Amino acid sequence: KELKNKYQVYEEAGVREYWIISPQDKTFLSYILNQTGKYEPTRLMVGGDIYTTDLIPGFELDLEEVFSTIDFPE
């Protein structure tokens, strides 16, 4: 419910990118605002993928590195 509410609020406010990171599933999903003001999802990314964005030239998010720092109790 919280994700849906934020999605709608961010989209209406014109937030250009909205990231959802699931540490437990080790997944990353980005929604990018298109020219009509609606979000379009990227493909679901996982460890080993590197995320880049046009909003921050030269930025790279190495998901393998991000997820390798997360330690969940067994």
CHARMM internal coordinates of N, CA and C (Angstrom, degrees):
IC EDIT
DIST 1 N 1 CA 1.4570
DIST 1 CA 1 C 1.5298
ANGL 1 N 1 CA 1 C 110.23
DIST 1 C 2 N 1.3227
ANGL 1 CA 1 C 2 N 116.17
DIHE 1 N 1 CA 1 C 2 N -44.02
DIST 2 N 2 CA 1.4598
ANGL 1 C 2 N 2 CA 120.04
DIHE 1 CA 1 C 2 N 2 CA -179.28
DIST 2 CA 2 C 1.5262
ANGL 2 N 2 CA 2 C 110.60
DIHE 1 C 2 N 2 CA 2 C -61.62
DIST 2 C 3 N 1.3387
ANGL 2 CA 2 C 3 N 117.14
DIHE 2 N 2 CA 2 C 3 N -42.70
DIST 3 N 3 CA 1.4674
ANGL 2 C 3 N 3 CA 119.91
DIHE 2 CA 2 C 3 N 3 CA -179.89
DIST 3 CA 3 C 1.5219
ANGL 3 N 3 CA 3 C 111.18
DIHE 2 C 3 N 3 CA 3 C -62.52
DIST 3 C 4 N 1.3268
ANGL 3 CA 3 C 4 N 116.97
DIHE 3 N 3 CA 3 C 4 N -39.74
DIST 4 N 4 CA 1.4558
ANGL 3 C 4 N 4 CA 120.71
DIHE 3 CA 3 C 4 N 4 CA -179.77
DIST 4 CA 4 C 1.5268
ANGL 4 N 4 CA 4 C 110.64
DIHE 3 C 4 N 4 CA 4 C -65.88
DIST 4 C 5 N 1.3298
ANGL 4 CA 4 C 5 N 116.51
DIHE 4 N 4 CA 4 C 5 N -43.46
DIST 5 N 5 CA 1.4683
ANGL 4 C 5 N 5 CA 119.78
DIHE 4 CA 4 C 5 N 5 CA 179.64
DIST 5 CA 5 C 1.5210
ANGL 5 N 5 CA 5 C 111.40
DIHE 4 C 5 N 5 CA 5 C -63.21
DIST 5 C 6 N 1.3315
ANGL 5 CA 5 C 6 N 116.71
DIHE 5 N 5 CA 5 C 6 N -45.49
DIST 6 N 6 CA 1.4646
ANGL 5 C 6 N 6 CA 120.02
DIHE 5 CA 5 C 6 N 6 CA 179.48
DIST 6 CA 6 C 1.5254
ANGL 6 N 6 CA 6 C 110.49
DIHE 5 C 6 N 6 CA 6 C -63.51
DIST 6 C 7 N 1.3130
ANGL 6 CA 6 C 7 N 116.37
DIHE 6 N 6 CA 6 C 7 N -41.54
DIST 7 N 7 CA 1.4658
ANGL 6 C 7 N 7 CA 121.38
DIHE 6 CA 6 C 7 N 7 CA 179.46
DIST 7 CA 7 C 1.5271
ANGL 7 N 7 CA 7 C 109.49
DIHE 6 C 7 N 7 CA 7 C -54.99
DIST 7 C 8 N 1.3088
ANGL 7 CA 7 C 8 N 116.75
DIHE 7 N 7 CA 7 C 8 N -49.46
DIST 8 N 8 CA 1.4619
ANGL 7 C 8 N 8 CA 121.23
DIHE 7 CA 7 C 8 N 8 CA -177.65
DIST 8 CA 8 C 1.5288
ANGL 8 N 8 CA 8 C 111.53
DIHE 7 C 8 N 8 CA 8 C -66.63
DIST 8 C 9 N 1.3208
ANGL 8 CA 8 C 9 N 117.00
DIHE 8 N 8 CA 8 C 9 N -44.10
DIST 9 N 9 CA 1.4653
ANGL 8 C 9 N 9 CA 120.93
DIHE 8 CA 8 C 9 N 9 CA -179.61
DIST 9 CA 9 C 1.5238
ANGL 9 N 9 CA 9 C 110.18
DIHE 8 C 9 N 9 CA 9 C -64.01
DIST 9 C 10 N 1.3246
ANGL 9 CA 9 C 10 N 117.29
DIHE 9 N 9 CA 9 C 10 N -46.13
DIST 10 N 10 CA 1.4630
ANGL 9 C 10 N 10 CA 121.16
DIHE 9 CA 9 C 10 N 10 CA -179.04
DIST 10 CA 10 C 1.5251
ANGL 10 N 10 CA 10 C 111.02
DIHE 9 C 10 N 10 CA 10 C -64.51
DIST 10 C 11 N 1.3172
ANGL 10 CA 10 C 11 N 116.35
DIHE 10 N 10 CA 10 C 11 N -41.82
DIST 11 N 11 CA 1.4639
ANGL 10 C 11 N 11 CA 120.03
DIHE 10 CA 10 C 11 N 11 CA 179.91
DIST 11 CA 11 C 1.5325
ANGL 11 N 11 CA 11 C 109.92
DIHE 10 C 11 N 11 CA 11 C -62.80
DIST 11 C 12 N 1.3265
ANGL 11 CA 11 C 12 N 117.04
DIHE 11 N 11 CA 11 C 12 N -46.59
DIST 12 N 12 CA 1.4670
ANGL 11 C 12 N 12 CA 121.31
DIHE 11 CA 11 C 12 N 12 CA 179.98
DIST 12 CA 12 C 1.5258
ANGL 12 N 12 CA 12 C 111.62
DIHE 11 C 12 N 12 CA 12 C -63.82
DIST 12 C 13 N 1.3351
ANGL 12 CA 12 C 13 N 117.04
DIHE 12 N 12 CA 12 C 13 N -33.06
DIST 13 N 13 CA 1.4596
ANGL 12 C 13 N 13 CA 121.52
DIHE 12 CA 12 C 13 N 13 CA -179.14
DIST 13 CA 13 C 1.5308
ANGL 13 N 13 CA 13 C 112.39
DIHE 12 C 13 N 13 CA 13 C -80.60
DIST 13 C 14 N 1.3294
ANGL 13 CA 13 C 14 N 116.78
DIHE 13 N 13 CA 13 C 14 N -9.62
DIST 14 N 14 CA 1.4592
ANGL 13 C 14 N 14 CA 120.26
DIHE 13 CA 13 C 14 N 14 CA 178.36
DIST 14 CA 14 C 1.5172
ANGL 14 N 14 CA 14 C 114.13
DIHE 13 C 14 N 14 CA 14 C 83.08
DIST 14 C 15 N 1.3484
ANGL 14 CA 14 C 15 N 117.16
DIHE 14 N 14 CA 14 C 15 N 22.95
DIST 15 N 15 CA 1.4702
ANGL 14 C 15 N 15 CA 120.56
DIHE 14 CA 14 C 15 N 15 CA 175.90
DIST 15 CA 15 C 1.5221
ANGL 15 N 15 CA 15 C 107.08
DIHE 14 C 15 N 15 CA 15 C -63.46
DIST 15 C 16 N 1.3198
ANGL 15 CA 15 C 16 N 117.41
DIHE 15 N 15 CA 15 C 16 N 121.95
DIST 16 N 16 CA 1.4717
ANGL 15 C 16 N 16 CA 121.25
DIHE 15 CA 15 C 16 N 16 CA -169.34
DIST 16 CA 16 C 1.5254
ANGL 16 N 16 CA 16 C 114.08
DIHE 15 C 16 N 16 CA 16 C -71.88
DIST 16 C 17 N 1.3311
ANGL 16 CA 16 C 17 N 117.76
DIHE 16 N 16 CA 16 C 17 N -30.18
DIST 17 N 17 CA 1.4699
ANGL 16 C 17 N 17 CA 120.94
DIHE 16 CA 16 C 17 N 17 CA 175.84
DIST 17 CA 17 C 1.5133
ANGL 17 N 17 CA 17 C 109.18
DIHE 16 C 17 N 17 CA 17 C -139.84
DIST 17 C 18 N 1.3071
ANGL 17 CA 17 C 18 N 115.78
DIHE 17 N 17 CA 17 C 18 N 143.44
DIST 18 N 18 CA 1.4621
ANGL 17 C 18 N 18 CA 122.98
DIHE 17 CA 17 C 18 N 18 CA 179.66
DIST 18 CA 18 C 1.5258
ANGL 18 N 18 CA 18 C 106.42
DIHE 17 C 18 N 18 CA 18 C -133.64
DIST 18 C 19 N 1.3313
ANGL 18 CA 18 C 19 N 116.23
DIHE 18 N 18 CA 18 C 19 N 118.28
DIST 19 N 19 CA 1.4639
ANGL 18 C 19 N 19 CA 121.07
DIHE 18 CA 18 C 19 N 19 CA -177.32
DIST 19 CA 19 C 1.5163
ANGL 19 N 19 CA 19 C 110.60
DIHE 18 C 19 N 19 CA 19 C -104.07
DIST 19 C 20 N 1.3162
ANGL 19 CA 19 C 20 N 114.91
DIHE 19 N 19 CA 19 C 20 N 139.19
DIST 20 N 20 CA 1.4646
ANGL 19 C 20 N 20 CA 121.22
DIHE 19 CA 19 C 20 N 20 CA 172.59
DIST 20 CA 20 C 1.5221
ANGL 20 N 20 CA 20 C 106.99
DIHE 19 C 20 N 20 CA 20 C -122.24
DIST 20 C 21 N 1.3250
ANGL 20 CA 20 C 21 N 114.54
DIHE 20 N 20 CA 20 C 21 N 116.55
DIST 21 N 21 CA 1.4607
ANGL 20 C 21 N 21 CA 121.11
DIHE 20 CA 20 C 21 N 21 CA -179.82
DIST 21 CA 21 C 1.5190
ANGL 21 N 21 CA 21 C 108.14
DIHE 20 C 21 N 21 CA 21 C -114.67
DIST 21 C 22 N 1.3244
ANGL 21 CA 21 C 22 N 116.23
DIHE 21 N 21 CA 21 C 22 N 125.76
DIST 22 N 22 CA 1.4633
ANGL 21 C 22 N 22 CA 121.58
DIHE 21 CA 21 C 22 N 22 CA 177.91
DIST 22 CA 22 C 1.5250
ANGL 22 N 22 CA 22 C 108.45
DIHE 21 C 22 N 22 CA 22 C -108.98
DIST 22 C 23 N 1.3321
ANGL 22 CA 22 C 23 N 117.24
DIHE 22 N 22 CA 22 C 23 N 100.50
DIST 23 N 23 CA 1.4658
ANGL 22 C 23 N 23 CA 119.91
DIHE 22 CA 22 C 23 N 23 CA -179.12
DIST 23 CA 23 C 1.5259
ANGL 23 N 23 CA 23 C 113.06
DIHE 22 C 23 N 23 CA 23 C -61.37
DIST 23 C 24 N 1.3282
ANGL 23 CA 23 C 24 N 116.76
DIHE 23 N 23 CA 23 C 24 N -37.85
DIST 24 N 24 CA 1.4617
ANGL 23 C 24 N 24 CA 118.86
DIHE 23 CA 23 C 24 N 24 CA -178.23
DIST 24 CA 24 C 1.5177
ANGL 24 N 24 CA 24 C 112.40
DIHE 23 C 24 N 24 CA 24 C -69.37
DIST 24 C 25 N 1.3275
ANGL 24 CA 24 C 25 N 116.77
DIHE 24 N 24 CA 24 C 25 N -39.82
DIST 25 N 25 CA 1.4611
ANGL 24 C 25 N 25 CA 120.69
DIHE 24 CA 24 C 25 N 25 CA 179.35
DIST 25 CA 25 C 1.5221
ANGL 25 N 25 CA 25 C 112.16
DIHE 24 C 25 N 25 CA 25 C -86.29
DIST 25 C 26 N 1.3467
ANGL 25 CA 25 C 26 N 114.85
DIHE 25 N 25 CA 25 C 26 N -12.93
DIST 26 N 26 CA 1.4662
ANGL 25 C 26 N 26 CA 122.08
DIHE 25 CA 25 C 26 N 26 CA -177.19
DIST 26 CA 26 C 1.5264
ANGL 26 N 26 CA 26 C 110.85
DIHE 25 C 26 N 26 CA 26 C 56.65
DIST 26 C 27 N 1.3504
ANGL 26 CA 26 C 27 N 113.34
DIHE 26 N 26 CA 26 C 27 N 51.75
DIST 27 N 27 CA 1.4600
ANGL 26 C 27 N 27 CA 120.38
DIHE 26 CA 26 C 27 N 27 CA 178.63
DIST 27 CA 27 C 1.5263
ANGL 27 N 27 CA 27 C 110.29
DIHE 26 C 27 N 27 CA 27 C -128.29
DIST 27 C 28 N 1.3194
ANGL 27 CA 27 C 28 N 114.97
DIHE 27 N 27 CA 27 C 28 N 157.89
DIST 28 N 28 CA 1.4545
ANGL 27 C 28 N 28 CA 123.05
DIHE 27 CA 27 C 28 N 28 CA -179.30
DIST 28 CA 28 C 1.5173
ANGL 28 N 28 CA 28 C 107.63
DIHE 27 C 28 N 28 CA 28 C -138.48
DIST 28 C 29 N 1.3323
ANGL 28 CA 28 C 29 N 115.95
DIHE 28 N 28 CA 28 C 29 N 132.00
DIST 29 N 29 CA 1.4583
ANGL 28 C 29 N 29 CA 121.06
DIHE 28 CA 28 C 29 N 29 CA 177.68
DIST 29 CA 29 C 1.5222
ANGL 29 N 29 CA 29 C 107.63
DIHE 28 C 29 N 29 CA 29 C -135.78
DIST 29 C 30 N 1.3022
ANGL 29 CA 29 C 30 N 116.94
DIHE 29 N 29 CA 29 C 30 N 134.25
DIST 30 N 30 CA 1.4544
ANGL 29 C 30 N 30 CA 121.96
DIHE 29 CA 29 C 30 N 30 CA 178.52
DIST 30 CA 30 C 1.5221
ANGL 30 N 30 CA 30 C 108.56
DIHE 29 C 30 N 30 CA 30 C -118.99
DIST 30 C 31 N 1.3205
ANGL 30 CA 30 C 31 N 114.96
DIHE 30 N 30 CA 30 C 31 N 137.92
DIST 31 N 31 CA 1.4615
ANGL 30 C 31 N 31 CA 121.39
DIHE 30 CA 30 C 31 N 31 CA 171.35
DIST 31 CA 31 C 1.5181
ANGL 31 N 31 CA 31 C 106.77
DIHE 30 C 31 N 31 CA 31 C -107.81
DIST 31 C 32 N 1.3198
ANGL 31 CA 31 C 32 N 116.57
DIHE 31 N 31 CA 31 C 32 N 131.04
DIST 32 N 32 CA 1.4611
ANGL 31 C 32 N 32 CA 121.95
DIHE 31 CA 31 C 32 N 32 CA -178.11
DIST 32 CA 32 C 1.5245
ANGL 32 N 32 CA 32 C 108.57
DIHE 31 C 32 N 32 CA 32 C -116.84
DIST 32 C 33 N 1.3307
ANGL 32 CA 32 C 33 N 115.34
DIHE 32 N 32 CA 32 C 33 N 129.30
DIST 33 N 33 CA 1.4572
ANGL 32 C 33 N 33 CA 121.29
DIHE 32 CA 32 C 33 N 33 CA -179.02
DIST 33 CA 33 C 1.5238
ANGL 33 N 33 CA 33 C 109.45
DIHE 32 C 33 N 33 CA 33 C -70.23
DIST 33 C 34 N 1.3236
ANGL 33 CA 33 C 34 N 116.53
DIHE 33 N 33 CA 33 C 34 N 125.52
DIST 34 N 34 CA 1.4653
ANGL 33 C 34 N 34 CA 119.68
DIHE 33 CA 33 C 34 N 34 CA -179.93
DIST 34 CA 34 C 1.5343
ANGL 34 N 34 CA 34 C 110.21
DIHE 33 C 34 N 34 CA 34 C -89.35
DIST 34 C 35 N 1.3079
ANGL 34 CA 34 C 35 N 116.93
DIHE 34 N 34 CA 34 C 35 N -176.80
DIST 35 N 35 CA 1.4687
ANGL 34 C 35 N 35 CA 121.80
DIHE 34 CA 34 C 35 N 35 CA -175.26
DIST 35 CA 35 C 1.5201
ANGL 35 N 35 CA 35 C 113.05
DIHE 34 C 35 N 35 CA 35 C -68.92
DIST 35 C 36 N 1.3252
ANGL 35 CA 35 C 36 N 117.56
DIHE 35 N 35 CA 35 C 36 N -17.08
DIST 36 N 36 CA 1.4693
ANGL 35 C 36 N 36 CA 120.19
DIHE 35 CA 35 C 36 N 36 CA 178.25
DIST 36 CA 36 C 1.5267
ANGL 36 N 36 CA 36 C 111.63
DIHE 35 C 36 N 36 CA 36 C -94.46
DIST 36 C 37 N 1.3440
ANGL 36 CA 36 C 37 N 116.84
DIHE 36 N 36 CA 36 C 37 N 3.30
DIST 37 N 37 CA 1.4644
ANGL 36 C 37 N 37 CA 120.18
DIHE 36 CA 36 C 37 N 37 CA 177.61
DIST 37 CA 37 C 1.5143
ANGL 37 N 37 CA 37 C 114.22
DIHE 36 C 37 N 37 CA 37 C 84.90
DIST 37 C 38 N 1.3253
ANGL 37 CA 37 C 38 N 116.63
DIHE 37 N 37 CA 37 C 38 N 17.73
DIST 38 N 38 CA 1.4678
ANGL 37 C 38 N 38 CA 121.12
DIHE 37 CA 37 C 38 N 38 CA 179.08
DIST 38 CA 38 C 1.5302
ANGL 38 N 38 CA 38 C 109.06
DIHE 37 C 38 N 38 CA 38 C -115.96
DIST 38 C 39 N 1.3349
ANGL 38 CA 38 C 39 N 114.97
DIHE 38 N 38 CA 38 C 39 N 146.98
DIST 39 N 39 CA 1.4571
ANGL 38 C 39 N 39 CA 119.91
DIHE 38 CA 38 C 39 N 39 CA 178.87
DIST 39 CA 39 C 1.5240
ANGL 39 N 39 CA 39 C 111.74
DIHE 38 C 39 N 39 CA 39 C -77.06
DIST 39 C 40 N 1.3245
ANGL 39 CA 39 C 40 N 114.44
DIHE 39 N 39 CA 39 C 40 N 141.55
DIST 40 N 40 CA 1.4585
ANGL 39 C 40 N 40 CA 122.38
DIHE 39 CA 39 C 40 N 40 CA 171.35
DIST 40 CA 40 C 1.5215
ANGL 40 N 40 CA 40 C 106.84
DIHE 39 C 40 N 40 CA 40 C -122.02
DIST 40 C 41 N 1.3393
ANGL 40 CA 40 C 41 N 117.91
DIHE 40 N 40 CA 40 C 41 N 129.70
DIST 41 N 41 CA 1.4618
ANGL 40 C 41 N 41 CA 119.62
DIHE 40 CA 40 C 41 N 41 CA -179.35
DIST 41 CA 41 C 1.5238
ANGL 41 N 41 CA 41 C 111.60
DIHE 40 C 41 N 41 CA 41 C -78.25
DIST 41 C 42 N 1.3275
ANGL 41 CA 41 C 42 N 115.11
DIHE 41 N 41 CA 41 C 42 N 148.06
DIST 42 N 42 CA 1.4521
ANGL 41 C 42 N 42 CA 120.15
DIHE 41 CA 41 C 42 N 42 CA 169.30
DIST 42 CA 42 C 1.5176
ANGL 42 N 42 CA 42 C 106.61
DIHE 41 C 42 N 42 CA 42 C -83.57
DIST 42 C 43 N 1.3113
ANGL 42 CA 42 C 43 N 116.72
DIHE 42 N 42 CA 42 C 43 N 179.69
DIST 43 N 43 CA 1.4627
ANGL 42 C 43 N 43 CA 118.46
DIHE 42 CA 42 C 43 N 43 CA 174.27
DIST 43 CA 43 C 1.5250
ANGL 43 N 43 CA 43 C 108.35
DIHE 42 C 43 N 43 CA 43 C -72.99
DIST 43 C 44 N 1.3021
ANGL 43 CA 43 C 44 N 116.88
DIHE 43 N 43 CA 43 C 44 N 154.70
DIST 44 N 44 CA 1.4591
ANGL 43 C 44 N 44 CA 121.80
DIHE 43 CA 43 C 44 N 44 CA 177.04
DIST 44 CA 44 C 1.5208
ANGL 44 N 44 CA 44 C 108.10
DIHE 43 C 44 N 44 CA 44 C -68.62
DIST 44 C 45 N 1.3248
ANGL 44 CA 44 C 45 N 116.42
DIHE 44 N 44 CA 44 C 45 N 127.29
DIST 45 N 45 CA 1.4560
ANGL 44 C 45 N 45 CA 121.04
DIHE 44 CA 44 C 45 N 45 CA -177.52
DIST 45 CA 45 C 1.5204
ANGL 45 N 45 CA 45 C 109.73
DIHE 44 C 45 N 45 CA 45 C -110.36
DIST 45 C 46 N 1.3316
ANGL 45 CA 45 C 46 N 116.11
DIHE 45 N 45 CA 45 C 46 N 153.80
DIST 46 N 46 CA 1.4640
ANGL 45 C 46 N 46 CA 122.55
DIHE 45 CA 45 C 46 N 46 CA -177.37
DIST 46 CA 46 C 1.5305
ANGL 46 N 46 CA 46 C 109.18
DIHE 45 C 46 N 46 CA 46 C -136.40
DIST 46 C 47 N 1.3353
ANGL 46 CA 46 C 47 N 115.56
DIHE 46 N 46 CA 46 C 47 N 178.39
DIST 47 N 47 CA 1.4596
ANGL 46 C 47 N 47 CA 120.39
DIHE 46 CA 46 C 47 N 47 CA 176.27
DIST 47 CA 47 C 1.5188
ANGL 47 N 47 CA 47 C 110.40
DIHE 46 C 47 N 47 CA 47 C -52.68
DIST 47 C 48 N 1.3184
ANGL 47 CA 47 C 48 N 116.37
DIHE 47 N 47 CA 47 C 48 N 138.13
DIST 48 N 48 CA 1.4634
ANGL 47 C 48 N 48 CA 121.12
DIHE 47 CA 47 C 48 N 48 CA -175.76
DIST 48 CA 48 C 1.5140
ANGL 48 N 48 CA 48 C 111.46
DIHE 47 C 48 N 48 CA 48 C 101.66
DIST 48 C 49 N 1.3475
ANGL 48 CA 48 C 49 N 116.56
DIHE 48 N 48 CA 48 C 49 N -22.44
DIST 49 N 49 CA 1.4597
ANGL 48 C 49 N 49 CA 120.58
DIHE 48 CA 48 C 49 N 49 CA 176.93
DIST 49 CA 49 C 1.5238
ANGL 49 N 49 CA 49 C 109.62
DIHE 48 C 49 N 49 CA 49 C -86.54
DIST 49 C 50 N 1.3099
ANGL 49 CA 49 C 50 N 115.31
DIHE 49 N 49 CA 49 C 50 N 155.33
DIST 50 N 50 CA 1.4636
ANGL 49 C 50 N 50 CA 121.46
DIHE 49 CA 49 C 50 N 50 CA 174.82
DIST 50 CA 50 C 1.5257
ANGL 50 N 50 CA 50 C 107.30
DIHE 49 C 50 N 50 CA 50 C -123.57
DIST 50 C 51 N 1.3366
ANGL 50 CA 50 C 51 N 115.10
DIHE 50 N 50 CA 50 C 51 N 124.60
DIST 51 N 51 CA 1.4611
ANGL 50 C 51 N 51 CA 120.63
DIHE 50 CA 50 C 51 N 51 CA -179.12
DIST 51 CA 51 C 1.5181
ANGL 51 N 51 CA 51 C 110.31
DIHE 50 C 51 N 51 CA 51 C -96.14
DIST 51 C 52 N 1.3263
ANGL 51 CA 51 C 52 N 115.77
DIHE 51 N 51 CA 51 C 52 N 132.79
DIST 52 N 52 CA 1.4605
ANGL 51 C 52 N 52 CA 121.52
DIHE 51 CA 51 C 52 N 52 CA 173.73
DIST 52 CA 52 C 1.5203
ANGL 52 N 52 CA 52 C 107.83
DIHE 51 C 52 N 52 CA 52 C -124.52
DIST 52 C 53 N 1.3249
ANGL 52 CA 52 C 53 N 115.59
DIHE 52 N 52 CA 52 C 53 N 157.70
DIST 53 N 53 CA 1.4580
ANGL 52 C 53 N 53 CA 120.53
DIHE 52 CA 52 C 53 N 53 CA 179.88
DIST 53 CA 53 C 1.5163
ANGL 53 N 53 CA 53 C 109.92
DIHE 52 C 53 N 53 CA 53 C -138.78
DIST 53 C 54 N 1.3092
ANGL 53 CA 53 C 54 N 116.26
DIHE 53 N 53 CA 53 C 54 N 142.92
DIST 54 N 54 CA 1.4583
ANGL 53 C 54 N 54 CA 121.00
DIHE 53 CA 53 C 54 N 54 CA 176.79
DIST 54 CA 54 C 1.5226
ANGL 54 N 54 CA 54 C 111.58
DIHE 53 C 54 N 54 CA 54 C -70.52
DIST 54 C 55 N 1.3279
ANGL 54 CA 54 C 55 N 117.02
DIHE 54 N 54 CA 54 C 55 N -17.97
DIST 55 N 55 CA 1.4641
ANGL 54 C 55 N 55 CA 120.81
DIHE 54 CA 54 C 55 N 55 CA -178.08
DIST 55 CA 55 C 1.5263
ANGL 55 N 55 CA 55 C 112.79
DIHE 54 C 55 N 55 CA 55 C -70.86
DIST 55 C 56 N 1.3418
ANGL 55 CA 55 C 56 N 116.41
DIHE 55 N 55 CA 55 C 56 N -27.66
DIST 56 N 56 CA 1.4685
ANGL 55 C 56 N 56 CA 121.33
DIHE 55 CA 55 C 56 N 56 CA -179.93
DIST 56 CA 56 C 1.5280
ANGL 56 N 56 CA 56 C 107.27
DIHE 55 C 56 N 56 CA 56 C -129.19
DIST 56 C 57 N 1.3215
ANGL 56 CA 56 C 57 N 117.25
DIHE 56 N 56 CA 56 C 57 N 90.61
DIST 57 N 57 CA 1.4695
ANGL 56 C 57 N 57 CA 119.85
DIHE 56 CA 56 C 57 N 57 CA -178.36
DIST 57 CA 57 C 1.5341
ANGL 57 N 57 CA 57 C 111.29
DIHE 56 C 57 N 57 CA 57 C -55.81
DIST 57 C 58 N 1.3289
ANGL 57 CA 57 C 58 N 114.99
DIHE 57 N 57 CA 57 C 58 N 132.69
DIST 58 N 58 CA 1.4603
ANGL 57 C 58 N 58 CA 121.10
DIHE 57 CA 57 C 58 N 58 CA 179.01
DIST 58 CA 58 C 1.5194
ANGL 58 N 58 CA 58 C 114.37
DIHE 57 C 58 N 58 CA 58 C 86.21
DIST 58 C 59 N 1.3210
ANGL 58 CA 58 C 59 N 118.29
DIHE 58 N 58 CA 58 C 59 N -7.98
DIST 59 N 59 CA 1.4632
ANGL 58 C 59 N 59 CA 121.64
DIHE 58 CA 58 C 59 N 59 CA -179.68
DIST 59 CA 59 C 1.5227
ANGL 59 N 59 CA 59 C 110.18
DIHE 58 C 59 N 59 CA 59 C -75.10
DIST 59 C 60 N 1.3278
ANGL 59 CA 59 C 60 N 115.93
DIHE 59 N 59 CA 59 C 60 N 134.87
DIST 60 N 60 CA 1.4598
ANGL 59 C 60 N 60 CA 122.12
DIHE 59 CA 59 C 60 N 60 CA 174.38
DIST 60 CA 60 C 1.5150
ANGL 60 N 60 CA 60 C 108.68
DIHE 59 C 60 N 60 CA 60 C -136.81
DIST 60 C 61 N 1.3216
ANGL 60 CA 60 C 61 N 116.76
DIHE 60 N 60 CA 60 C 61 N 129.54
DIST 61 N 61 CA 1.4496
ANGL 60 C 61 N 61 CA 122.32
DIHE 60 CA 60 C 61 N 61 CA 177.00
DIST 61 CA 61 C 1.5299
ANGL 61 N 61 CA 61 C 107.65
DIHE 60 C 61 N 61 CA 61 C -109.05
DIST 61 C 62 N 1.3247
ANGL 61 CA 61 C 62 N 115.91
DIHE 61 N 61 CA 61 C 62 N 107.93
DIST 62 N 62 CA 1.4588
ANGL 61 C 62 N 62 CA 122.02
DIHE 61 CA 61 C 62 N 62 CA -179.67
DIST 62 CA 62 C 1.5231
ANGL 62 N 62 CA 62 C 107.98
DIHE 61 C 62 N 62 CA 62 C -83.51
DIST 62 C 63 N 1.3148
ANGL 62 CA 62 C 63 N 116.33
DIHE 62 N 62 CA 62 C 63 N 104.23
DIST 63 N 63 CA 1.4641
ANGL 62 C 63 N 63 CA 120.55
DIHE 62 CA 62 C 63 N 63 CA -174.83
DIST 63 CA 63 C 1.5223
ANGL 63 N 63 CA 63 C 112.49
DIHE 62 C 63 N 63 CA 63 C -67.68
DIST 63 C 64 N 1.3070
ANGL 63 CA 63 C 64 N 117.67
DIHE 63 N 63 CA 63 C 64 N -28.90
DIST 64 N 64 CA 1.4691
ANGL 63 C 64 N 64 CA 120.35
DIHE 63 CA 63 C 64 N 64 CA 175.91
DIST 64 CA 64 C 1.5292
ANGL 64 N 64 CA 64 C 109.22
DIHE 63 C 64 N 64 CA 64 C -61.26
DIST 64 C 65 N 1.3130
ANGL 64 CA 64 C 65 N 115.65
DIHE 64 N 64 CA 64 C 65 N -44.21
DIST 65 N 65 CA 1.4633
ANGL 64 C 65 N 65 CA 120.65
DIHE 64 CA 64 C 65 N 65 CA 179.45
DIST 65 CA 65 C 1.5368
ANGL 65 N 65 CA 65 C 110.97
DIHE 64 C 65 N 65 CA 65 C -66.60
DIST 65 C 66 N 1.3055
ANGL 65 CA 65 C 66 N 116.39
DIHE 65 N 65 CA 65 C 66 N -43.72
DIST 66 N 66 CA 1.4712
ANGL 65 C 66 N 66 CA 120.46
DIHE 65 CA 65 C 66 N 66 CA 179.95
DIST 66 CA 66 C 1.5246
ANGL 66 N 66 CA 66 C 110.47
DIHE 65 C 66 N 66 CA 66 C -60.06
DIST 66 C 67 N 1.3153
ANGL 66 CA 66 C 67 N 116.86
DIHE 66 N 66 CA 66 C 67 N -50.98
DIST 67 N 67 CA 1.4611
ANGL 66 C 67 N 67 CA 120.23
DIHE 66 CA 66 C 67 N 67 CA -174.95
DIST 67 CA 67 C 1.5175
ANGL 67 N 67 CA 67 C 112.80
DIHE 66 C 67 N 67 CA 67 C -74.22
DIST 67 C 68 N 1.3196
ANGL 67 CA 67 C 68 N 118.32
DIHE 67 N 67 CA 67 C 68 N -22.20
DIST 68 N 68 CA 1.4695
ANGL 67 C 68 N 68 CA 120.02
DIHE 67 CA 67 C 68 N 68 CA 179.31
DIST 68 CA 68 C 1.5248
ANGL 68 N 68 CA 68 C 111.84
DIHE 67 C 68 N 68 CA 68 C -71.46
DIST 68 C 69 N 1.3139
ANGL 68 CA 68 C 69 N 117.37
DIHE 68 N 68 CA 68 C 69 N -17.79
DIST 69 N 69 CA 1.4727
ANGL 68 C 69 N 69 CA 120.75
DIHE 68 CA 68 C 69 N 69 CA -179.80
DIST 69 CA 69 C 1.5311
ANGL 69 N 69 CA 69 C 112.29
DIHE 68 C 69 N 69 CA 69 C -88.31
DIST 69 C 70 N 1.3291
ANGL 69 CA 69 C 70 N 116.97
DIHE 69 N 69 CA 69 C 70 N -4.94
DIST 70 N 70 CA 1.4603
ANGL 69 C 70 N 70 CA 120.47
DIHE 69 CA 69 C 70 N 70 CA -178.17
DIST 70 CA 70 C 1.5221
ANGL 70 N 70 CA 70 C 109.36
DIHE 69 C 70 N 70 CA 70 C -93.43
DIST 70 C 71 N 1.3107
ANGL 70 CA 70 C 71 N 115.11
DIHE 70 N 70 CA 70 C 71 N 126.96
DIST 71 N 71 CA 1.4535
ANGL 70 C 71 N 71 CA 120.62
DIHE 70 CA 70 C 71 N 71 CA -178.74
DIST 71 CA 71 C 1.5294
ANGL 71 N 71 CA 71 C 108.98
DIHE 70 C 71 N 71 CA 71 C -124.65
DIST 71 C 72 N 1.3257
ANGL 71 CA 71 C 72 N 116.19
DIHE 71 N 71 CA 71 C 72 N 112.27
DIST 72 N 72 CA 1.4522
ANGL 71 C 72 N 72 CA 120.92
DIHE 71 CA 71 C 72 N 72 CA 178.95
DIST 72 CA 72 C 1.5176
ANGL 72 N 72 CA 72 C 109.59
DIHE 71 C 72 N 72 CA 72 C -100.68
DIST 72 C 73 N 1.3348
ANGL 72 CA 72 C 73 N 117.38
DIHE 72 N 72 CA 72 C 73 N 137.67
DIST 73 N 73 CA 1.4585
ANGL 72 C 73 N 73 CA 119.29
DIHE 72 CA 72 C 73 N 73 CA 176.95
DIST 73 CA 73 C 1.5220
ANGL 73 N 73 CA 73 C 111.00
DIHE 72 C 73 N 73 CA 73 C -63.85
DIST 73 C 74 N 1.3034
ANGL 73 CA 73 C 74 N 116.53
DIHE 73 N 73 CA 73 C 74 N 146.68
DIST 74 N 74 CA 1.4763
ANGL 73 C 74 N 74 CA 120.50
DIHE 73 CA 73 C 74 N 74 CA -179.71
DIST 74 CA 74 C 1.4986
ANGL 74 N 74 CA 74 C 110.99
DIHE 73 C 74 N 74 CA 74 C -88.71
END
COOR INIT
IC SEED 1 N 1 CA 1 C
IC BUILD
